[in-house]
Amino acid sequence: MLATRSSAMTEPAWIIKWRAREALKNGQPEEAHRLLEQLNAAGNRRAFALRTDVIRGYLDRADRSLKNNVVENAWSDLARVEALAPDDTQVSGLRERLSTLGIAEVQTALNAGNPLLALQAAARLKERAGQSADIAAWEEAAQDWILTGEIAERGDFTLARASLERIRLRLGEYTDGFDRFEQDVLRREDRFRFAWNELQAAAESKNWREMLRRADEVLAVAPRHKEAQQARNRAWQVVQPETAAYRPEPSAEESSAMQDTAPNHPVSPQPPKRFFLWIDGVGAWLVCLNSRVSLGQASPEGGPIDVPLFADVSRIHASLSRDSESYSLETSRDVLLNGRPTSRGVLQSGDRLSLATCSLAFALPVPGCLSATLTPEGGRRLPYAVDGVLLMADMLVLGPGEKVHVRMPDLAQPLYLFRQKDSLGIRWQGEFSIGGERCKDRAMLPPQGSVSSEAFTFAIEPVSR
């Protein structure tokens, strides 16, 4: 290696210049730049003409990148050429063009109604071109825009409305996307006020079914409204069936016979902490009931992992914990949350988790419900033939539409799996059978078995370690 470097340093200047010009012909100005630095280090005073050619090579390649809409490459070439000629008028012209494109990117994101994308574009532009008055105002507007959306989701529309005018003043003339956002907030506020008043009236009269319906209406426009979530849970506990059996109660004679032949240990009706949900014609899911779920390496002997992964992860790589409001991520190894390294954080619907070679999409598809979905991306990652993982809180919604945990487009109305104390139940408007026993509207489920009707068939099965 030393001999090669020494040989290169002793090449005649004319050969080095020839090699540099060949690199420029092949669209490699950075190689020509390296050779120019070699000439400068050797004290060659005739390298000035080559310097001009290298600058031209960078500028030409940046122009080609811009024509092909590869702006990132043009910014990279600008950084390189500015090291050679920071005061060159052509270089300054390239910077001005790129800065104009960066400003236009921020404007386009704002007009499209995407403040998060505008913030990201503004951050890139500040890093490359420095701060400007327009960018600072747009950045503050985008931050307030995002915050206002979160405030509206909590149902505080009075506070949300107060910030709308402030955002408009900072945006200036770029308000197309914001106009749509403002109109949406005001429409949601009208729906919220009506549904909230009706919810309070239903709560006062203890009309539980009406209370449940109105809570759903509130959460459709303000999905993080705590009081509506609490009202919905309270109404759900009353509306759902209070008692247990999916089988008919035995007679006195049958009870006596059962007691005579019963084993010494009690038979628990509790569902397992993990079970498979198999839905004919739709798919299969791993359902986890614990409020804390671990993710880690799948192994033949099983083990304590709730969500085992076929990936280059540690035995217990991370965990998700559910409280009364959200899910928290805690990691013991490297995890990327939306592309950024993290050791802990609160998850939002739409987040992406990357554990080594495995990526999972996290979602809370049903407003006001804390049951979540984890969907592997890029192929099968679990040692089971399942489509994903369901983290079940109070209930799972199966049915048509988008705001469901499992999409069943052929159902005319949603089907609910719910938790009642230590048992699972089903609620569906119609007749169905559980293990051959006919039921209607609602019933409790056994720890293992099948449920069928004319519209659907599914089975639950405990996961054996």
C-alpha positions in Angstrom: 0.0 0.0 0.0 2.8 2.4 0.8 4.6 1.6 -2.4 1.5 2.3 -4.4 0.9 5.6 -2.7 4.5 6.7 -3.2 4.3 5.7 -6.9 1.1 7.9 -7.3 2.8 10.9 -5.7 5.7 10.7 -8.1 3.6 10.6 -11.3 4.3 13.6 -13.6 1.8 16.5 -13.3 0.7 16.1 -16.9 -0.4 12.5 -16.3 -2.4 13.5 -13.2 -4.1 16.3 -15.2 -4.9 13.8 -18.0 -6.4 11.4 -15.5 -8.4 14.2 -13.9 -9.8 15.3 -17.3 -10.7 11.7 -18.1 -12.6 11.5 -14.8 -14.5 14.7 -15.8 -15.4 13.2 -19.2 -16.9 10.2 -17.3 -19.0 12.4 -15.0 -16.8 11.9 -12.0 -15.9 15.4 -10.8 -15.1 14.1 -7.2 -12.2 12.0 -8.6 -10.9 15.0 -10.6 -11.2 17.0 -7.4 -9.1 14.5 -5.5 -6.4 14.6 -8.2 -6.5 18.4 -8.2 -5.9 18.4 -4.4 -2.9 16.1 -5.1 -1.5 18.6 -7.5 -2.0 21.5 -5.1 -0.3 19.5 -2.3 2.7 19.0 -4.6 2.9 22.8 -5.2 1.9 22.7 -8.9 1.1 26.2 -9.9 -0.5 25.3 -13.2 -3.4 23.5 -11.6 -5.6 26.6 -11.7 -7.1 25.7 -15.2 -8.0 22.2 -13.9 -9.7 23.8 -10.9 -12.0 25.7 -13.2 -12.8 22.4 -15.0 -13.6 20.6 -11.8 -16.0 23.4 -10.7 -17.7 23.2 -14.1 -17.9 19.4 -13.7 -19.7 19.7 -10.4 -22.1 22.4 -11.7 -22.9 20.3 -14.8 -23.7 17.2 -12.8 -25.9 19.3 -10.4 -27.8 20.6 -13.4 -28.4 17.0 -14.6 -29.6 16.0 -11.1 -32.1 18.9 -11.1 -33.4 18.0 -14.5 -33.9 14.4 -13.2 -35.5 15.8 -10.0 -32.8 14.3 -7.8 -32.4 17.3 -5.6 -30.4 15.5 -2.9 -27.6 14.8 -5.3 -27.5 18.5 -6.4 -27.2 19.6 -2.8 -24.3 17.2 -2.3 -22.5 18.6 -5.4 -23.1 22.1 -4.1 -21.4 21.3 -0.8 -18.4 19.9 -2.7 -18.0 22.8 -5.2 -18.4 25.4 -2.4 -15.3 24.0 -0.8 -13.5 24.9 -4.1 -15.1 28.2 -5.0 -17.4 29.7 -2.3 -17.5 33.1 -4.0 -18.0 31.9 -7.6 -21.1 33.5 -9.1 -22.2 30.3 -10.8 -21.9 28.4 -7.5 -23.9 31.1 -5.7 -26.5 30.8 -8.5 -26.8 27.0 -7.8 -27.3 27.7 -4.1 -30.0 30.2 -4.9 -31.8 27.8 -7.2 -31.6 25.0 -4.6 -32.8 27.3 -1.8 -35.7 28.3 -4.0 -36.6 24.7 -4.6 -36.4 24.1 -0.8 -38.8 26.9 -0.1 -41.1 25.6 -2.8 -41.0 22.2 -1.1 -42.2 23.7 2.2 -44.9 25.7 0.4 -46.1 22.7 -1.4 -46.4 20.6 1.8 -48.3 23.4 3.5 -50.7 23.9 0.5 -51.2 20.1 0.5 -52.3 20.2 4.2 -49.3 18.2 5.4 -47.6 20.2 8.2 -45.3 17.4 9.3 -43.9 17.1 5.8 -43.4 20.9 5.8 -41.5 20.7 9.1 -39.2 18.1 7.7 -38.6 20.1 4.6 -38.0 23.2 6.6 -35.5 21.4 8.8 -33.5 20.2 5.8 -33.5 23.7 4.3 -32.3 25.3 7.5 -29.5 22.8 7.8 -28.3 23.6 4.2 -29.2 27.2 3.6 -29.6 28.7 7.0 -32.7 30.3 8.7 -34.9 32.9 7.0 -37.8 35.0 8.1 -40.3 33.1 5.9 -39.0 29.7 6.9 -39.1 30.6 10.6 -42.8 31.7 10.4 -43.8 28.7 8.3 -42.0 26.4 10.8 -43.9 27.9 13.7 -47.2 27.7 11.8 -46.6 24.0 11.0 -45.7 23.2 14.7 -48.9 25.0 15.9 -50.9 23.2 13.1 -49.8 19.8 14.4 -50.5 20.8 18.0 -53.9 22.1 17.1 -54.8 18.8 15.5 -53.8 17.0 18.7 -55.8 19.5 20.8 -58.9 18.9 18.6 -58.4 15.1 19.0 -58.7 15.6 22.8 -62.0 17.5 22.3 -60.7 20.9 23.4 -62.1 22.7 20.3 -62.3 26.1 22.1 -58.5 26.1 22.5 -58.0 24.6 19.0 -60.1 27.4 17.4 -58.1 30.1 19.3 -54.9 29.0 17.5 -56.4 28.9 14.0 -56.1 32.6 13.3 -52.5 32.7 14.7 -51.5 29.9 12.3 -53.2 31.7 9.4 -51.2 34.9 10.0 -47.9 33.0 10.1 -48.7 31.1 6.9 -49.3 34.3 4.8 -50.8 33.4 1.5 -50.1 29.7 1.5 -53.4 28.6 3.1 -55.1 26.1 0.7 -54.3 23.1 2.9 -54.9 25.0 6.1 -58.3 26.2 4.8 -59.3 22.5 4.5 -57.9 21.8 8.0 -59.8 24.7 9.5 -63.1 23.7 7.9 -62.6 20.1 9.2 -61.9 21.3 12.7 -65.0 23.5 12.7 -67.2 20.7 11.3 -65.9 18.3 13.9 -66.6 20.9 16.6 -70.2 21.2 15.6 -70.6 17.4 15.6 -68.7 17.2 18.9 -70.9 19.7 20.7 -74.1 18.0 19.6 -72.9 14.4 20.4 -71.4 15.5 23.8 -74.6 17.2 24.9 -76.5 14.0 23.9 -74.0 11.9 25.7 -74.4 13.8 28.9 -78.1 13.6 28.7 -77.9 9.8 28.1 -75.6 9.5 31.1 -78.0 11.4 33.4 -80.9 9.2 32.4 -78.7 6.1 32.5 -79.7 5.2 29.0 -76.7 2.9 28.5 -77.3 2.0 24.8 -77.8 5.6 23.9 -74.8 6.5 26.0 -72.7 4.0 24.1 -73.9 5.3 20.7 -73.3 8.9 21.6 -69.8 8.1 23.0 -68.9 6.5 19.7 -70.1 9.7 17.9 -67.9 11.9 20.2 -64.9 9.6 19.7 -65.3 9.6 15.9 -64.4 13.4 15.9 -62.3 13.5 19.1 -60.8 10.0 19.5 -58.6 11.1 22.5 -61.4 12.6 24.6 -60.9 11.0 28.0 -64.4 11.6 29.4 -66.0 10.0 26.3 -63.6 7.1 26.5 -64.6 6.6 30.1 -68.3 6.9 29.4 -68.0 4.4 26.6 -66.3 1.9 28.7 -68.8 2.4 31.5 -71.8 1.9 29.1 -70.1 -1.1 27.5 -69.8 -2.8 30.8 -73.5 -2.5 31.4 -74.7 -3.3 27.9 -72.6 -6.4 27.5 -73.9 -9.6 29.0 -73.3 -10.0 32.7 -73.2 -13.7 33.0 -71.1 -16.5 31.8 -72.4 -19.5 30.1 -72.4 -20.3 26.5 -73.9 -23.7 27.4 -77.3 -24.0 29.1 -77.4 -24.3 32.9 -77.5 -28.0 34.0 -80.4 -29.4 35.9 -80.2 -30.2 39.7 -79.8 -33.9 38.9 -77.1 -33.2 36.3 -75.3 -30.9 38.8 -75.4 -33.6 41.5 -74.0 -36.2 39.0 -71.3 -33.7 38.0 -70.3 -33.1 41.5 -70.0 -36.9 42.2 -67.7 -37.3 39.2 -65.8 -34.0 39.3 -62.1 -34.0 39.7 -60.5 -32.6 42.8 -59.1 -29.5 41.0 -61.4 -26.8 39.6 -61.7 -26.3 35.8 -60.9 -22.7 35.0 -63.0 -20.9 32.4 -60.4 -18.2 31.9 -59.1 -17.7 28.4 -55.4 -18.1 27.8 -53.2 -15.0 27.8 -52.5 -15.7 24.1 -54.7 -17.4 21.6 -55.1 -17.8 17.9 -58.1 -16.3 16.1 -58.8 -18.2 12.9 -61.4 -16.6 10.6 -62.6 -18.7 7.6 -61.9 -16.9 4.3 -60.3 -14.0 6.0 -57.1 -14.9 7.8 -55.5 -15.7 11.2 -54.2 -13.6 14.1 -52.3 -14.0 17.3 -54.3 -12.3 20.0 -52.4 -11.1 23.2 -54.5 -10.2 26.3 -51.8 -9.1 28.7 -51.3 -5.3 29.2 -47.5 -5.9 28.8 -46.3 -7.8 25.7 -42.7 -8.8 25.0 -41.1 -9.1 21.6 -38.0 -11.2 20.9 -36.3 -14.1 19.3 -38.4 -17.1 18.3 -36.9 -20.3 19.6 -37.9 -24.0 19.2 -38.5 -24.4 22.9 -40.8 -21.4 23.1 -40.2 -19.4 26.3 -41.6 -16.2 27.8 -41.9 -14.2 24.6 -45.4 -13.1 23.7 -44.6 -12.1 20.1 -41.7 -14.3 18.9 -40.0 -13.1 15.7 -37.9 -14.8 13.0 -35.3 -12.0 12.9 -31.9 -11.2 14.2 -33.1 -9.9 17.5 -32.2 -10.7 21.1 -34.2 -13.1 23.3 -36.2 -10.2 24.9 -35.6 -7.3 22.5 -38.5 -4.9 23.5 -41.8 -4.7 25.2 -45.1 -2.8 24.7 -47.1 -1.7 27.8 -50.7 -0.6 27.7 -52.1 1.8 30.3 -55.5 3.5 30.4 -54.6 5.9 27.6 -51.8 4.6 25.4 -49.0 2.2 24.6 -45.4 2.6 25.7 -42.3 1.1 24.1 -39.4 0.0 26.1 -36.3 -1.6 24.6 -33.3 -3.6 25.7 -31.6 -3.6 22.3 -31.5 -1.3 19.3 -35.0 -0.3 18.0 -35.9 2.3 15.4 -39.2 4.2 15.9 -40.1 5.7 12.5 -36.5 5.5 11.4 -35.0 7.0 14.6 -33.1 5.1 17.3 -35.1 5.0 20.6 -35.0 3.2 23.9 -38.5 4.2 25.1 -41.5 6.3 23.9 -45.2 6.5 23.6 -46.6 5.0 20.4 -49.0 6.7 18.0 -51.2 5.0 15.5 -49.2 4.6 12.2 -45.8 4.2 13.9 -43.3 1.8 12.4 -41.0 -0.3 14.7 -37.8 -1.7 13.3 -36.1 -4.4 15.3 -32.9 -5.4 13.4 -34.2 -7.1 10.2 -37.9 -7.0 11.3 -40.4 -4.1 10.8 -43.8 -3.9 12.5 -46.6 -1.4 11.8 -48.5 -0.3 14.9 -52.1 0.9 14.6 -55.0 1.9 16.7 -57.7 1.6 14.0 -60.9 2.1 16.2 -61.4 5.5 17.7 -61.6 5.4 21.5 -60.5 1.8 21.7 -57.1 0.8 23.0 -57.0 -2.5 21.2 -54.1 -2.3 18.7 -52.7 -4.2 15.8 -49.1 -5.1 15.0 -48.6 -6.1 11.4 -45.2 -7.5 10.1 -43.9 -5.8 7.0 -41.9 -7.4 4.3 -43.0 -11.0 4.7 -43.7 -13.6 7.4 -41.8 -12.8 10.6 -43.7 -14.9 13.2 -43.3 -18.7 13.7 -47.1 -19.0 13.2 -49.1 -18.9 10.0 -50.8 -15.6 11.0 -51.4 -12.3 9.3 -50.5 -10.2 12.4 -50.9 -9.6 16.1 -53.9 -8.2 17.9 -53.2 -6.5 21.3 -56.7 -6.8 22.9 -57.7 -4.3 25.5 -61.5 -4.2 26.1 -62.7 -5.5 22.8 -61.9 -6.3 19.2 -64.0 -5.0 16.3 -64.4 -7.3 13.2 -66.3 -6.1 10.2 -66.6 -4.0 7.1 -65.0 -0.6 6.7 -61.6 0.7 7.8 -62.1 1.4 11.5 -61.9 -2.2 12.5 -59.2 -4.5 13.9 -59.9 -7.2 11.4 -61.5 -6.3 8.1 -64.4 -8.7 7.1 -65.9 -6.9 4.1 -68.7 -9.5 3.6 -70.3 -8.7 7.0 -73.2 -6.3 6.8 -72.6 -5.2 10.4 -69.6 -5.4 12.8 -69.0 -8.3 15.2 -67.5 -7.6 18.6 -65.3 -9.8 20.8 -65.2 -8.4 24.3 -63.6 -9.0 27.6 -65.7 -9.4 30.8 -63.6 -9.9 33.9 -61.6 -13.1 33.1 -63.8 -14.3 30.2 -64.3 -13.6 26.5 -67.6 -13.0 24.8 -69.1 -12.3 21.4 -71.7 -9.7 20.5 -73.4 -9.8 17.1 -76.9 -8.9 16.1 -78.2 -12.2 14.9 -78.1 -16.0 15.5 -74.9 -18.0 15.7 -73.8 -21.2 17.3 -70.9 -22.0 19.7 -69.7 -25.5 19.6 -73.1 -26.6 18.3 -75.1 -24.6 20.9 -77.4 -22.0 19.4 -77.1 -18.4 20.7 -78.4 -15.0 19.7 -77.0 -11.5 20.0 -74.4 -12.2 22.6 -72.8 -15.0 24.6 -69.6 -16.0 26.4 -66.9 -18.0 24.7 -65.1 -21.1 25.9 -61.3 -21.1 26.1 -61.2 -23.1 22.9 -63.9 -23.7 20.2 -65.6 -22.5 17.1 -68.3 -20.0 16.4 -70.4 -20.1 13.2 -73.3 -18.4 11.5 -74.5 -17.9 7.9 -72.3 -14.8 7.7 -69.1 -16.0 9.4 -67.1 -18.8 10.9 -64.2 -18.4 13.3 -62.3 -20.4 15.9 -60.2 -19.6 18.9 -57.4 -21.8 20.1 -54.9 -21.4 23.0 -51.3 -20.9 22.1 -49.2 -23.7 23.6 -45.7 -22.8 24.7 
